Amino acid sequence: MPTPPAPRPPGDDPDVLVVGAGVVGLFCAWFLARAGHRVTVVDRGEIGDPAACSSGNTGFVGTQGAAPLAEPGVPAKGLRYLLDPESPFHVRPRPDPALLAWLWHFRRRCTEQHARAAFDVLLTLKQRSLAILREVCATGPLADTLTAQGMLLACRTPEGFAAARASVPAAVARGVPLRVLDPGELAALEPDVAFDVAGALLNAEGAALRIPAFLVAFADALRAAGVDIRTHTEVRDFEVTGGRVRAVRTSGGDLRPAEVVLAAGVWSVACARRLGVDLMLQPAKGYAVDVAAGAHPPRLPILLSEGKVAVMPLGDRLRLAGTLELVGMDTSVSPRRVDGIVRTVAAYLPGLDTDRRVRVWSGLRPCTPDSLPLLGRPGACRNVVVAAGHGHIGMGLAPAGGRLVAQLVGGERPELDLAPFAVDRWRRRPFARRNR
């Protein structure tokens, strides 16, 4: 963990204020503290708050799931998805200029060129993040919060299985340890589970964090290292002069940091707007349904390829997670969506008992049109860094993103080109060749 900084005098302001104590904000704080900065983190809720995006997910990390949401073929499915109340992707039509702009940019990114480039960037972040997590969780109280037994991608249709197999050579060339499994090999790997699938891929690097145990233990370790974490503290406004934030007004009083990191998930939009910055980010509602594990649960985490649902073993429970709804800040639970997730799982795993529901969760993931997070400085404020928009794979991107943020704040040369993550990238082609 970071070396504790010098004790802070009473009332002293931090070098860096991180807004948001989810997984993204905590990793920003970890690397900032490691670099010697005095860091304060504020959050409107509690660490591991059940309502927060960082708490109600599967905890998947590793190299699976690096494909962007914007892919060729997605626009053609749009009308069918809009008309199907149980589809994995849904948009509530409404006259919202921000949503319309987001959808326009999303549509433009549904090309083979963008999908390949975005996959490459996301995979790099995921690989570096997994290496960081292995270091962070190697010893101490975090040692039992990372499980790394592999992960399955199950394909129900022959067409889906063929598409998955076709993706293997490129992924293996990038260092992803994938193995193709026919139904017999899958049955040998998971002998207690009845599958109705055409085949599967096994990713030997598939891993998951125990949520919320990891978040709570990580926050405790940060506090022990000198990071000041203030929960139930809401950012209300900013004092900005000369293109710099001079003070941050919070429900717990004013703070005057030298640098501000916005890592508040979907609430980063409102914070940035107070600074005169519009973020190309939409809240995307997702669901998680916890059911009793029953007698024969799967041993490995499973991604259901065509159904866009994840199945995560959690001891005496299974977490079934999926859907992406662009419905604004509405977190209400749709019974039809929940039923759709359960029916999808039953189609792939017909022997699984999904009747005993323990908990149903819905929450908002911060999504960009191109699936790449926002990591950089907005032009309007020279001492602000945005770290948001990690979508449904924030757990797998946050560690590497946090290190990039710390390098940017510290004036170092970032280890990766930040152009694909630029806050204002919507004004240009994100992967265009740049003159050097």
C-alpha positions in Angstrom: 0.0 0.0 0.0 1.1 3.7 -0.3 3.6 5.1 2.1 1.7 7.3 4.6 2.2 11.0 3.9 3.2 13.4 6.6 0.5 14.1 9.2 -2.0 16.8 8.0 -2.4 19.8 10.3 -6.0 20.4 11.5 -8.0 22.2 8.9 -5.2 21.8 6.3 -6.5 21.4 2.7 -5.5 18.4 0.5 -3.3 18.4 -2.5 -5.9 16.5 -4.4 -9.7 16.2 -3.8 -11.2 13.1 -5.3 -15.0 13.3 -5.8 -16.4 9.8 -5.6 -15.5 6.8 -3.5 -16.5 4.0 -5.9 -13.9 1.7 -7.3 -12.7 4.4 -9.8 -12.3 7.1 -7.1 -10.5 4.7 -4.7 -7.9 3.7 -7.3 -7.3 7.3 -8.2 -6.7 8.0 -4.5 -4.5 4.9 -4.2 -2.1 6.0 -6.9 -2.2 9.7 -5.9 -1.3 8.8 -2.3 1.4 6.4 -3.6 2.9 9.4 -5.5 3.1 11.3 -2.3 0.0 13.6 -2.6 -2.2 14.3 0.4 -5.6 13.1 -0.8 -9.1 13.6 0.4 -12.0 11.6 -1.0 -15.6 12.7 -0.6 -18.7 10.7 -1.4 -22.4 11.5 -1.1 -23.0 7.9 0.2 -21.2 5.2 2.1 -18.4 2.9 1.0 -19.9 -0.2 -0.5 -23.4 1.4 -0.4 -25.8 -1.2 -1.8 -27.4 1.4 -4.0 -24.1 2.4 -5.6 -22.9 1.2 -9.0 -19.7 -0.2 -7.6 -21.6 -2.5 -5.2 -24.4 -4.0 -7.2 -22.4 -5.8 -9.9 -20.6 -9.1 -10.5 -17.1 -7.8 -9.7 -15.8 -9.2 -13.0 -12.2 -8.2 -13.8 -9.6 -9.7 -16.1 -9.4 -9.7 -19.8 -12.9 -10.9 -20.8 -15.5 -8.4 -21.9 -13.3 -5.9 -23.7 -15.6 -5.6 -26.7 -17.2 -2.1 -26.9 -21.0 -1.8 -26.9 -20.9 0.1 -30.2 -20.3 -2.7 -32.8 -21.4 -3.4 -36.4 -24.8 -4.8 -36.4 -26.1 -3.1 -33.3 -28.0 -0.4 -35.1 -29.9 -3.0 -37.1 -31.1 -4.5 -33.8 -32.2 -1.2 -32.4 -35.8 -1.2 -33.4 -36.3 -4.9 -32.3 -34.7 -4.0 -28.9 -36.9 -0.9 -28.6 -40.1 -3.0 -29.1 -39.0 -5.8 -26.8 -39.5 -5.0 -23.1 -37.1 -7.8 -22.1 -34.3 -7.0 -24.6 -30.7 -6.6 -23.2 -30.6 -3.0 -24.6 -33.4 -0.5 -24.2 -33.9 3.3 -24.8 -36.8 5.2 -23.4 -37.7 7.6 -26.2 -37.8 11.2 -24.9 -36.9 14.7 -26.2 -33.6 14.9 -24.4 -30.9 16.7 -26.5 -28.1 15.1 -24.4 -29.5 11.6 -25.1 -30.0 12.3 -28.8 -26.4 13.5 -29.1 -25.2 10.4 -27.2 -27.2 8.1 -29.6 -25.9 10.0 -32.6 -22.3 9.5 -31.6 -23.0 5.9 -30.6 -24.4 5.2 -34.1 -21.3 6.7 -35.7 -19.1 4.3 -33.6 -20.8 1.2 -34.8 -18.2 0.4 -37.3 -15.6 -2.4 -37.7 -12.7 0.1 -37.5 -13.9 1.6 -34.3 -14.8 -1.7 -32.7 -11.3 -3.1 -33.4 -9.5 0.1 -32.1 -11.7 0.3 -29.0 -11.2 -3.4 -28.2 -7.5 -2.9 -28.4 -7.6 0.1 -26.0 -10.0 -1.6 -23.5 -8.0 -4.8 -23.5 -4.8 -2.9 -22.7 -6.5 -1.2 -19.8 -7.9 -4.5 -18.6 -4.6 -6.3 -18.8 -2.8 -3.6 -16.8 -5.6 -3.4 -14.3 -5.4 -7.2 -13.7 -1.7 -6.9 -13.0 -2.4 -4.1 -10.5 -5.1 -6.0 -8.8 -2.8 -9.0 -8.4 -0.3 -6.7 -6.7 -2.9 -5.0 -4.5 -4.6 -8.2 -3.4 -1.4 -10.3 -2.9 -1.2 -10.0 0.8 -3.0 -8.6 3.9 -6.7 -8.0 4.4 -7.3 -7.8 0.6 -5.8 -11.2 -0.1 -9.1 -13.1 -0.1 -11.0 -10.5 -2.1 -9.8 -11.5 -5.6 -10.7 -14.9 -7.1 -9.0 -16.0 -10.3 -10.3 -19.4 -11.3 -11.2 -18.6 -15.0 -14.4 -17.6 -16.7 -16.7 -19.0 -19.4 -18.4 -17.4 -22.4 -21.4 -19.6 -23.2 -22.9 -19.4 -26.7 -26.4 -20.8 -27.2 -26.6 -20.8 -31.0 -24.3 -22.2 -33.6 -24.0 -18.8 -35.2 -23.0 -17.2 -31.9 -20.5 -20.0 -31.2 -19.0 -19.5 -34.7 -18.6 -15.7 -34.1 -17.0 -16.4 -30.7 -14.5 -18.9 -32.3 -13.7 -16.4 -35.0 -12.6 -13.9 -32.4 -10.2 -16.2 -30.7 -7.1 -15.8 -32.9 -6.9 -12.0 -32.5 -7.5 -12.2 -28.8 -4.9 -14.9 -28.3 -2.4 -12.9 -30.3 -2.9 -10.1 -27.8 -2.2 -12.4 -24.9 -5.7 -13.5 -23.8 -5.6 -17.2 -22.8 -8.8 -18.4 -24.6 -9.7 -22.1 -25.2 -12.6 -23.3 -27.3 -14.9 -25.9 -25.6 -17.4 -28.1 -27.4 -20.5 -29.2 -25.3 -18.7 -32.3 -24.2 -15.6 -30.4 -22.9 -17.9 -27.9 -21.2 -19.7 -30.7 -19.4 -16.4 -32.2 -18.2 -15.4 -28.8 -16.9 -18.8 -28.2 -15.1 -20.1 -31.7 -14.6 -22.9 -30.6 -12.2 -24.4 -28.0 -14.5 -26.8 -28.8 -17.4 -26.1 -26.5 -20.3 -28.2 -26.0 -23.5 -25.5 -24.3 -25.6 -23.6 -24.8 -28.8 -20.3 -24.4 -27.1 -18.2 -22.0 -25.0 -14.9 -20.2 -24.6 -12.8 -20.6 -21.5 -10.7 -17.6 -20.4 -8.1 -18.8 -18.0 -7.5 -15.2 -16.8 -11.1 -14.7 -15.8 -11.2 -13.2 -12.3 -13.6 -11.4 -10.0 -13.5 -9.2 -6.9 -15.7 -10.0 -3.9 -18.1 -7.1 -3.8 -18.6 -5.1 -1.5 -15.9 -6.8 0.6 -13.1 -5.5 -1.7 -14.3 -1.9 -1.6 -14.6 -1.8 2.2 -11.2 -3.4 2.8 -9.6 -1.2 0.1 -11.0 1.9 1.7 -9.8 0.8 5.1 -6.3 0.3 3.7 -6.3 3.7 2.1 -7.4 5.3 5.4 -4.5 3.5 7.2 -2.2 4.9 4.5 -3.3 8.5 5.3 -6.0 9.1 2.8 -8.9 11.1 4.3 -12.2 9.5 3.2 -15.3 11.5 4.0 -18.6 9.7 3.4 -22.0 11.3 3.4 -20.4 14.5 2.1 -22.0 16.0 -1.0 -20.3 18.4 -3.4 -22.6 21.4 -3.8 -20.7 23.9 -5.9 -17.3 25.1 -7.0 -15.6 28.5 -6.8 -13.8 29.0 -10.1 -11.6 32.0 -11.1 -9.1 32.3 -13.8 -9.9 28.8 -15.2 -9.0 27.1 -12.0 -11.1 25.6 -9.1 -10.2 27.7 -6.1 -12.7 26.0 -3.6 -15.1 23.1 -3.5 -18.3 23.7 -1.5 -19.4 20.5 0.2 -22.0 19.7 2.8 -19.2 19.3 5.3 -17.6 22.7 4.6 -15.3 24.2 2.0 -12.1 22.6 0.7 -9.3 24.3 -1.3 -7.4 21.6 -3.1 -4.7 22.2 -5.6 -6.3 19.6 -7.9 -9.8 18.1 -8.3 -10.6 14.6 -9.7 -14.2 14.0 -10.7 -14.8 10.3 -10.3 -18.4 10.3 -9.2 -19.9 8.0 -11.8 -23.1 9.3 -13.3 -23.1 12.2 -10.8 -19.9 13.5 -12.5 -22.2 15.0 -15.2 -23.9 17.4 -12.7 -20.5 18.2 -11.0 -18.9 19.0 -14.4 -21.9 21.1 -15.5 -21.3 23.4 -12.5 -17.8 23.9 -14.0 -19.2 24.8 -17.4 -18.3 21.4 -18.8 -20.7 19.1 -20.6 -19.7 15.4 -20.4 -20.8 13.0 -23.2 -22.0 10.5 -20.7 -25.4 8.8 -20.1 -26.6 6.8 -17.1 -27.3 3.3 -18.1 -29.5 1.3 -15.8 -28.5 -2.3 -15.1 -30.0 -5.0 -12.9 -28.7 -7.7 -10.7 -30.8 -10.6 -9.4 -29.5 -12.7 -6.5 -31.0 -16.1 -6.3 -30.3 -19.0 -3.9 -27.5 -21.1 -5.3 -29.4 -24.4 -5.0 -27.8 -27.9 -5.2 -25.8 -27.7 -8.4 -24.6 -24.1 -9.1 -21.8 -23.5 -11.6 -18.3 -23.4 -10.3 -17.0 -20.7 -12.7 -18.5 -17.3 -13.6 -20.3 -17.4 -16.9 -21.1 -14.7 -19.5 -24.1 -15.6 -21.7 -23.0 -14.4 -25.1 -26.2 -13.7 -27.0 -28.3 -13.0 -23.9 -25.9 -10.4 -22.5 -26.3 -11.7 -19.0 -23.6 -12.6 -16.4 -23.8 -15.4 -13.9 -21.6 -15.0 -10.8 -21.3 -17.6 -8.1 -21.3 -16.0 -4.6 -21.2 -18.9 -2.2 -24.8 -19.6 -1.2 -26.1 -17.2 -3.9 -25.8 -16.7 -7.6 -25.9 -13.2 -9.0 -27.6 -12.8 -12.4 -26.7 -9.4 -13.9 -27.6 -7.7 -17.2 -29.5 -5.2 -19.4 -28.6 -1.7 -20.3 -31.4 0.8 -20.2 -31.0 4.4 -21.2 -33.8 5.8 -19.1 -32.3 8.9 -17.4 -31.7 8.8 -13.7 -34.6 6.4 -13.1 -33.5 3.5 -10.8 -36.9 1.9 -10.4 -37.1 -1.9 -10.9 -39.0 -3.2 -13.9 -40.4 -6.7 -13.1 -40.4 -7.5 -16.8 -36.7 -6.8 -17.1 -36.0 -8.9 -14.0 -38.1 -11.8 -15.4 -36.3 -11.4 -18.7 -32.9 -11.9 -17.1 -34.0 -15.0 -15.2 -35.6 -16.5 -18.3 -32.4 -15.9 -20.3 -30.4 -17.7 -17.7 -32.9 -20.6 -17.7 -32.5 -20.9 -21.4 -28.8 -21.5 -21.2 -28.8 -23.4 -17.9 -32.1 -25.2 -17.8 -31.3 -27.2 -14.7 -30.6 -24.2 -12.6 -33.1 -23.3 -9.8 -33.8 -19.6 -10.2 -37.1 -19.4 -8.3 -35.7 -18.4 -4.9 -34.9 -14.7 -5.3 -32.9 -13.2 -2.5 -32.3 -9.6 -3.7 -33.1 -7.5 -6.8 -30.9 -4.5 -7.5 -30.9 -1.8 -10.1 -28.3 1.0 -10.5 -26.8 3.4 -13.0 -23.6 2.8 -14.9 -21.9 5.8 -16.5 -21.6 5.1 -20.2 -19.9 6.9 -23.1 -21.0 6.3 -26.7 -17.7 4.6 -27.6 -17.3 2.5 -24.4 -14.0 4.3 -23.5 -13.8 6.1 -20.2 -13.2 9.8 -19.9 -9.7 10.3 -18.5 -8.3 13.8 -18.9 -8.6 17.5 -18.3 -11.6 19.5 -19.6 -10.5 22.7 -21.3 -12.6 24.9 -19.0 -10.6 24.1 -15.8 -6.9 23.6 -15.8 -6.7 21.9 -12.3 -9.6 19.4 -12.9 -9.3 15.8 -14.1 -12.3 13.7 -15.1 -12.3 10.0 -14.4 -15.7 8.7 -15.4 -17.6 6.8 -18.0 -16.2 3.3 -17.3 -19.6 1.8 -18.1 -20.4 -1.8 -17.0 -16.7 -2.8 -16.8 -15.5 -0.2 -14.3 -14.1 -2.9 -12.0 -11.8 -4.1 -14.8 -10.7 -0.6 -15.9 -10.4 1.4 -12.7 -6.9 0.3 -11.6 -5.1 1.2 -14.8 -7.2 4.4 -15.2 -6.4 5.4 -11.6 -2.7 5.2 -12.4 -3.1 7.3 -15.5 -5.0 10.0 -13.5 -2.2 10.1 -10.9 0.4 10.5 -13.7 -1.6 13.3 -15.2 -2.0 15.1 -11.9 1.7 14.7 -11.1 2.8 16.2 -14.4 4.3 12.9 -15.6 4.2 11.5 -19.1 1.3 9.1 -19.0 2.2 5.5 -19.8 -0.6 5.3 -22.4 -1.7 7.8 -25.1 -4.6 9.7 -23.5 -6.1 10.9 -26.8 -8.7 8.0 -27.0 -9.9 9.0 -23.5 -10.0 12.8 -24.1 -13.0 14.6 -22.5 -13.6 16.6 -25.7 -12.9 13.8 -28.2 -16.4 14.0 -29.7 -15.3 17.1 -31.7 -12.8 14.9 -33.7 -12.2 11.4 -34.9 -11.1 9.5 -31.8 -8.6 7.1 -33.6 -7.5 9.4 -36.4 -3.8 9.4 -37.2 -2.2 12.4 -35.5 0.9 14.3 -36.7 3.8 14.1 -34.3 
